[in-house]
Amino acid sequence: MSAIIVLIVCSLTVALGFLVAFIWSVKAGQYDDDYTPSVRMLFDDTATEQSVDNKK
């Protein structure tokens, strides 16, 4: 029975650690930009110097 209590305490400690890490990352702005990655592939790439030289 004592092993179950130890495992429950350990799992709650790990879960609390992940919750703290998640809240810290949200407050740090990790999840602020949710629009740009979805449309980044739609933007044209800027012309590189090599591709400009090939067109001449």
N, C-alpha and C positions, 0 to 999 in steps of 0.2 A: 504493500500500500504506500510506503514511503517513496518508492521509485516513481509512482504515478505523480505524486505531489512535486517531486524534483523535476520531472519532465514538464509538468504544467507550468511551473515557475520559470524554467528555462525557455519554454516556447513563448510565454507571455513577455519575457525580457527581450527575446529576439523580435517579436512582433512590435513591441514598443520602440525598439531601435529602428525598425523599418518605417514606422509611422513618423518618428522624429526626423529621419532622413528625408522622407517625402515632404513633410511640411517645410523643412529647411530649403529643399530644392524649389518648391513653389514660391516661397517668399524671396528666393534669390533670383527669380525670373526665368527659371529653366523652361517653363512651359508657356511663355508669353507669346511667342511667334508661332501661331498655328495656321496662318494663311500662306506665307511665303513658300514653304516647302511643297505645298500642293500645286502651286502654279509656276514654280521655278523652271520646270521643263518646257513651259510655253514661251519663255523669253528667248529672244535670239542671243546667241553668243556674240561677244565683241570680236571684231576681225583682228586676227593676229598679224604680226608683221610679215610672217612667212606667206600667209594667204594673200596679203596685199601685193607682195612681190610677184606671186604667180599670176596675178591678173594683168600685170603690165605687159 
